Amino acid sequence: MEALILSCKTGGGHNAAALALRRALEERGHSVTLLDPYTLTGTDALVGGAYVRTVQTSPKVFGFVYYLGNQVRKIPLKSPVYAANFHVARQLGDYLRAHPADVVFMTHLFPAEMLTRLKRKHFPLPPTVFISTDYVCIPFTEETECDYYIVPCRDALPDCIARGIPERKLLPLGIPVDKAFSSPLSREEAVRELGYRPELRYVLLCGGSMGSGHLEAVAHKLAQRMETDPQLALIAVCGSRQELYARMAARYRGNDRVTVLPTTDRMPLLLRCASVYMTKPGGLSSTEAAVAGTALVHLSPIPGCETRNMAYFSQTGMSLALDRPEEQVLDALDRLAQPGVAEEMIRAQRAHIPHDAAEAIAKFAEELA
């Protein structure tokens, strides 16, 4: 089977899901191409860079744009997002003529809009499958015309149906994450492999691939708690924000219980090592935590779909949600230290989140092909 996976550089979650699916397909013997369609027009850096800069510097602006999207979707007209992808759709059609595929997956809305444009122009397409990486039907998903829509869980079905996506097209197979997150590796083994100290209780603090959120303020609160709690330790992951990494590395230099990292490819081990994971509520990062079985604290959502992700996880008992992280982080840490609280949260994660999504989607692709 020849599979094509389309993603783009607007945040790390879409690409991480695409990579997890590619690995699952390749391990089953299939040929897979992962493509950012904006590379066909040379605009990939422009599109991805604009998104990252907005989220890092003006998250409220992004939230307002998301709000506008929800308002525009009430109007029975095609969205500006659909129109903006006309030119790239033509280039993607040329690519598909030269590189036929048996099935096309999309882990981002923009390629789904492109393929919808091609379908309406009667371009011959193989089966098309959209993979949602958030626990909400994001604006304009309903205007696309994919053959199937894979959603994160059964609880996501009603929102998609209410938005007009036919129920027969919806499959609650989950968000694909790398199988390393479901590894049976013990905490002790992970700590040993990372070279950390087994007697310490690690808090993993992360702001996603872009290092967004109140990382410095939360790290400061945790460092203050360390002065009275000799078993507490912090691992802070700064993502792509090099200036944030430089500041935090300098601030905690010499503190042997604070580890500051830039981007990392060791998240499965870090989640296995950590007693608590504190992060913004991205769909992919939240799913990784649930699959790994790590107590989860959500903080500083990017307004929009992450706000909905956080609400869903907290309402189902899969996370604690902090709307004022600097003030609430220590209370959240104390609550998770109470007997049975973290264990109950992990049980809720197992009950609600599919843990083998990549493999399930790969098997579905074989049925399609």
C-alpha positions in Angstrom: 0.0 0.0 0.0 1.2 3.5 -0.9 0.0 5.9 1.8 0.4 9.7 1.8 0.2 11.7 5.0 -0.3 15.5 4.8 0.5 17.7 7.7 2.0 21.2 8.2 4.2 23.1 10.6 1.6 24.9 12.7 2.5 23.4 16.0 4.2 20.2 16.8 1.1 18.0 17.5 0.0 17.6 13.9 3.4 16.4 12.8 3.9 14.2 15.8 0.6 12.4 15.0 1.6 12.1 11.4 5.0 10.6 12.4 3.3 8.1 14.8 1.0 6.9 12.0 3.8 6.7 9.5 5.8 4.4 11.9 2.8 2.2 12.4 2.2 1.8 8.7 5.8 1.2 7.9 6.1 -1.4 10.6 3.2 -3.2 8.8 5.2 -3.2 5.6 3.6 -0.2 3.8 5.3 2.6 1.8 4.5 6.0 3.4 5.3 9.6 2.3 4.9 12.4 4.8 4.4 15.7 3.0 3.8 19.4 4.0 1.8 20.5 1.0 3.1 24.1 1.5 6.5 22.9 0.5 5.1 22.5 -3.0 4.7 26.3 -3.2 7.6 27.3 -1.0 5.3 28.8 1.6 5.8 26.3 4.4 8.1 28.5 6.5 5.8 31.4 6.0 2.6 29.6 7.1 4.2 27.7 10.0 6.3 30.7 11.2 3.2 33.0 11.3 1.3 30.6 13.4 4.2 30.0 15.8 4.9 33.7 16.2 1.2 34.5 16.9 0.9 31.8 19.5 4.2 32.6 21.3 3.7 36.4 21.4 0.0 37.1 21.1 -2.1 34.0 22.2 -5.1 36.2 22.8 -5.0 37.3 19.1 -5.1 33.6 18.2 -8.0 33.1 20.5 -9.9 36.0 18.8 -9.2 34.5 15.4 -10.6 31.2 16.7 -13.6 33.0 18.0 -14.1 34.6 14.6 -13.9 31.2 13.0 -16.7 29.9 15.2 -18.8 32.9 14.1 -18.0 32.5 10.4 -18.9 28.8 10.4 -22.5 29.8 11.2 -22.8 31.5 7.8 -23.7 29.2 4.9 -20.6 30.2 2.8 -17.2 28.8 2.3 -14.6 30.0 4.8 -11.6 32.2 4.0 -9.5 29.2 5.0 -11.0 27.3 2.1 -10.3 30.1 -0.3 -6.8 30.7 0.9 -5.8 27.1 -0.1 -7.0 27.3 -3.7 -3.5 27.8 -5.2 -1.9 25.1 -3.0 -4.7 22.7 -4.0 -3.7 23.0 -7.6 -0.1 22.2 -6.8 -1.2 19.3 -4.6 -3.2 17.9 -7.5 -0.1 18.0 -9.7 1.8 16.1 -7.0 -0.9 13.4 -6.7 -0.8 12.9 -10.5 2.9 12.3 -10.3 2.8 10.3 -7.1 -0.4 8.2 -6.9 -1.4 7.0 -3.4 -3.8 4.3 -2.2 -5.0 6.4 0.7 -4.4 10.0 1.9 -4.4 11.0 5.5 -4.5 14.5 6.9 -3.6 15.5 10.4 -4.4 19.2 9.8 -7.4 21.0 8.5 -5.5 22.9 5.7 -4.7 19.9 3.6 -8.3 18.7 4.1 -9.5 22.0 2.6 -7.1 21.5 -0.4 -8.4 18.0 -1.1 -12.0 19.2 -0.8 -11.2 21.8 -3.4 -9.8 19.1 -5.7 -12.8 16.8 -5.1 -15.2 19.6 -6.1 -13.3 20.0 -9.3 -13.8 16.2 -9.9 -10.1 15.4 -9.5 -9.8 11.6 -9.0 -8.8 11.0 -5.4 -8.1 7.8 -3.4 -9.9 7.4 -0.1 -9.2 10.5 2.1 -9.1 10.3 5.9 -8.9 13.4 8.2 -7.4 12.8 11.7 -8.5 15.2 14.3 -5.8 16.1 16.9 -8.1 18.0 19.3 -11.0 16.9 21.4 -13.4 19.3 19.7 -14.7 19.8 16.1 -12.5 22.7 15.1 -13.9 25.5 12.9 -14.5 24.6 9.3 -13.9 20.8 9.6 -17.5 20.5 8.6 -17.0 22.2 5.3 -14.5 19.6 4.1 -15.5 16.5 2.2 -13.3 13.7 3.4 -14.4 10.1 3.1 -13.7 9.5 6.8 -13.0 11.5 10.0 -11.0 9.9 12.8 -11.8 11.5 16.1 -10.0 11.2 19.5 -12.7 9.2 21.4 -16.4 8.4 21.5 -17.1 11.5 23.5 -16.1 13.7 20.5 -18.8 12.2 18.2 -21.8 14.4 19.3 -19.9 17.7 18.6 -18.9 16.5 15.1 -22.4 15.2 14.3 -23.9 18.5 15.6 -21.6 20.4 13.2 -23.0 18.4 10.2 -20.4 15.7 9.7 -22.3 12.5 8.8 -22.1 9.9 11.5 -21.3 7.1 9.1 -18.0 8.9 8.3 -16.9 9.3 11.9 -14.5 6.7 13.5 -13.5 7.2 17.2 -10.2 5.4 16.8 -8.1 8.0 18.7 -5.2 10.3 18.2 -2.1 8.4 17.0 0.9 8.7 19.3 4.2 6.9 19.1 4.1 3.4 20.6 6.9 4.3 22.9 4.4 6.2 25.1 2.7 2.9 25.9 5.9 1.1 26.7 5.7 -1.2 29.8 9.0 0.4 31.1 8.8 1.0 34.8 9.5 4.4 36.5 12.7 3.0 37.9 13.9 1.8 34.5 13.1 5.2 32.9 14.9 7.1 35.7 17.9 4.9 35.3 18.0 5.3 31.5 17.8 9.1 31.8 20.5 9.1 34.5 18.3 10.8 37.1 18.1 10.2 40.8 15.6 7.4 41.8 14.9 8.9 45.3 13.5 12.1 43.8 9.9 12.9 42.8 10.0 14.5 39.4 7.6 17.1 38.0 7.8 17.5 34.3 6.9 21.0 33.1 6.4 21.6 29.4 4.9 24.3 27.1 4.5 22.2 24.0 6.8 22.4 21.0 6.6 26.2 21.1 7.3 26.6 24.8 4.2 28.6 25.3 2.5 29.3 28.7 3.6 30.5 32.1 6.7 28.2 32.3 9.0 30.6 34.1 6.4 31.6 36.8 5.4 28.0 37.4 9.0 26.8 37.6 9.7 29.6 40.1 6.8 28.4 42.3 8.0 24.8 42.2 11.6 25.9 42.9 10.4 27.6 46.0 8.6 24.5 47.1 11.8 22.5 46.7 13.4 24.6 49.5 11.1 22.8 51.9 10.6 19.5 50.1 14.0 17.7 49.6 12.4 15.0 47.5 10.9 17.3 44.8 12.7 17.8 41.5 11.8 19.6 38.3 12.4 18.9 34.6 11.5 21.9 32.4 11.2 21.5 28.6 11.3 24.9 26.8 10.6 23.7 23.2 11.7 25.9 20.4 11.9 29.1 22.4 15.7 29.5 22.6 15.6 32.7 24.6 13.4 31.0 27.2 15.8 28.1 27.4 18.7 30.5 27.9 17.0 32.4 30.7 15.9 29.3 32.6 19.2 27.5 32.1 21.0 30.5 33.5 18.6 30.9 36.4 18.8 27.3 37.7 22.5 26.7 36.9 24.0 25.0 39.9 20.6 23.6 41.2 21.0 19.9 40.9 17.3 19.3 41.3 16.3 21.4 38.3 16.9 20.1 34.8 16.3 22.6 31.9 16.0 21.2 28.4 15.4 22.7 25.0 13.5 20.5 22.6 13.7 16.8 23.4 13.1 13.5 21.7 12.8 11.7 25.0 9.3 12.5 26.0 8.2 8.9 26.4 11.0 8.3 29.0 10.4 11.7 30.7 6.7 11.0 31.1 7.4 7.5 32.5 9.9 9.1 34.9 7.6 11.9 36.1 5.1 11.7 38.9 3.2 14.7 37.6 3.1 16.3 34.1 2.3 20.0 33.8 1.6 21.3 30.3 -0.7 23.3 28.1 -3.7 21.3 26.9 -2.6 20.4 23.4 -4.5 17.5 22.0 -1.4 15.5 21.2 0.5 16.2 24.4 -2.5 15.4 26.5 -3.0 12.2 24.7 0.6 11.2 25.2 0.2 11.7 28.9 -2.9 9.6 29.0 -1.4 6.8 27.0 1.7 6.9 29.3 -0.5 6.9 32.4 0.9 10.0 34.0 -0.9 12.4 36.4 -1.7 15.5 34.4 -2.1 19.2 35.2 -3.3 21.5 32.5 -2.2 25.1 32.5 -2.2 28.1 30.1 -4.3 26.9 27.2 -3.9 28.7 23.8 -7.4 30.2 23.6 -9.7 28.1 21.3 -9.5 24.4 20.9 -7.0 24.0 23.8 -9.6 25.6 26.1 -12.0 22.9 25.0 -9.4 20.1 25.4 -8.7 21.3 29.0 -12.4 21.3 29.8 -12.9 17.8 28.5 -10.0 16.3 30.3 -10.8 18.0 33.6 -14.5 17.2 33.5 -13.8 13.5 32.9 -11.3 13.4 35.7 -8.3 12.9 33.4 -6.5 16.1 34.5 -6.5 19.1 36.9 -7.2 22.4 35.1 -5.6 25.6 36.4 -6.9 28.9 35.1 -4.4 30.8 37.3 -1.3 28.6 37.2 1.1 30.8 39.3 -1.4 30.8 42.2 -2.8 27.3 41.9 0.2 25.1 41.0 1.3 24.2 44.5 -2.3 23.4 45.5 -2.6 21.1 42.5 0.7 19.4 43.5 -0.6 18.8 47.0 -3.9 17.4 45.8 -2.2 14.9 43.5 0.0 13.8 46.5 -3.1 12.8 48.4 -3.7 9.0 48.6 -5.5 7.6 45.5 -6.0 10.9 43.6 -3.3 10.3 40.9 -4.3 6.7 40.6 -8.0 7.6 40.0 -6.9 10.1 37.4 -4.9 7.5 35.5 -7.9 5.1 35.6 -10.0 7.8 34.0 -7.4 8.3 31.3 -7.4 4.5 30.5 -11.2 4.5 30.4 -11.6 7.5 28.0 -8.6 7.5 25.7 -7.7 4.9 23.1 -4.1 3.7 23.6 -3.5 2.0 20.3 -4.8 4.6 17.8 -1.9 4.4 15.4 -2.2 0.7 15.0 -6.0 0.8 14.7 -5.8 3.5 12.0 -3.1 1.5 10.1 -5.4 -1.6 10.1 -8.3 0.6 8.9 -6.1 1.9 6.1 -5.5 -1.7 5.0 -9.2 -2.3 4.8 -9.6 0.9 2.7 -6.8 0.0 0.3 
